[in-house]
Amino acid sequence: MVIDELKDYGVDIETALMRCANNEALYIKLINKIPAMTEFDELKKSIENKDFENAFSYAHALKGIVAGVMMAGISAVLSFLGF
């Protein structure tokens, strides 16, 4: 993904880059790691197994991570769902 595409999805690029010392390469490196995070799979497994305590923990962790890179849309969905 490029910065302009992220802006189209509602990512607050200015704040995100500020958090990365205006290092665009570092920011892109960080967001490219998100899809490979095991928390997504663990969240899915926990929900499938009706293990809602662990599901809450994984969702809460993911919310913090996406909020940290200013992906407000994903963070807002997780907040709406109560995580």
C-alpha positions as CSV (number, residue, x, y, z in Angstrom):
1,M,0.0,0.0,0.0
2,V,1.1,3.5,-0.6
3,I,0.4,6.5,1.5
4,D,-2.2,7.9,-0.8
5,E,-4.2,4.7,-0.7
6,L,-4.1,4.7,3.0
7,K,-5.4,8.2,3.1
8,D,-8.3,7.0,0.9
9,Y,-9.1,4.5,3.6
10,G,-9.2,7.2,6.3
11,V,-5.8,6.6,7.8
12,D,-4.5,9.8,9.6
13,I,-1.2,9.7,7.8
14,E,0.1,13.0,9.2
15,T,-0.3,11.8,12.8
16,A,0.9,8.3,11.9
17,L,4.1,9.6,10.3
18,M,4.7,11.9,13.2
19,R,4.6,8.9,15.5
20,C,7.3,7.4,13.3
21,A,9.5,10.4,13.3
22,N,8.3,11.3,9.8
23,N,9.9,8.2,8.5
24,E,7.6,6.9,5.8
25,A,9.6,3.7,5.2
26,L,9.4,2.8,8.8
27,Y,5.6,3.4,8.9
28,I,5.1,1.3,5.8
29,K,7.3,-1.4,7.3
30,L,5.1,-1.4,10.4
31,I,1.8,-1.6,8.6
32,N,3.0,-4.3,6.4
33,K,3.6,-6.5,9.5
34,I,-0.1,-6.2,10.6
35,P,-1.6,-8.9,8.2
36,A,1.0,-11.5,9.4
37,M,0.2,-11.0,13.1
38,T,-1.0,-14.1,14.8
39,E,-3.6,-12.2,16.8
40,F,-6.0,-12.3,13.8
41,D,-5.9,-16.1,13.7
42,E,-6.1,-16.4,17.4
43,L,-9.1,-14.1,17.6
44,K,-10.9,-16.2,15.0
45,K,-10.1,-19.5,16.8
46,S,-11.2,-18.0,20.1
47,I,-14.5,-16.9,18.6
48,E,-15.1,-20.2,16.9
49,N,-14.4,-22.0,20.2
50,K,-16.6,-19.6,22.1
51,D,-13.7,-18.6,24.2
52,F,-14.8,-15.1,24.5
53,E,-12.4,-14.1,27.3
54,N,-9.4,-14.8,25.0
55,A,-11.2,-13.4,22.0
56,F,-11.6,-10.1,24.0
57,S,-7.9,-10.1,24.8
58,Y,-6.9,-10.6,21.1
59,A,-9.4,-8.0,19.8
60,H,-8.2,-5.5,22.4
61,A,-4.6,-6.1,21.4
62,L,-5.4,-5.6,17.8
63,K,-7.3,-2.5,18.5
64,G,-4.3,-1.0,20.2
65,I,-2.0,-1.9,17.4
66,V,-4.2,-0.5,14.6
67,A,-4.9,2.7,16.7
68,G,-1.1,3.1,17.1
69,V,-0.6,3.3,13.4
70,M,-3.7,5.6,13.0
71,M,-6.0,3.1,11.3
72,A,-9.0,4.6,12.9
73,G,-11.6,2.7,10.8
74,I,-10.5,-0.7,12.0
75,S,-10.0,0.6,15.6
76,A,-13.5,2.1,15.5
77,V,-15.1,-1.2,14.4
78,L,-13.3,-3.0,17.3
79,S,-14.5,-0.3,19.7
80,F,-18.0,-0.5,18.5
81,L,-17.9,-4.3,19.0
82,G,-16.9,-3.7,22.6
83,F,-13.2,-4.5,22.4
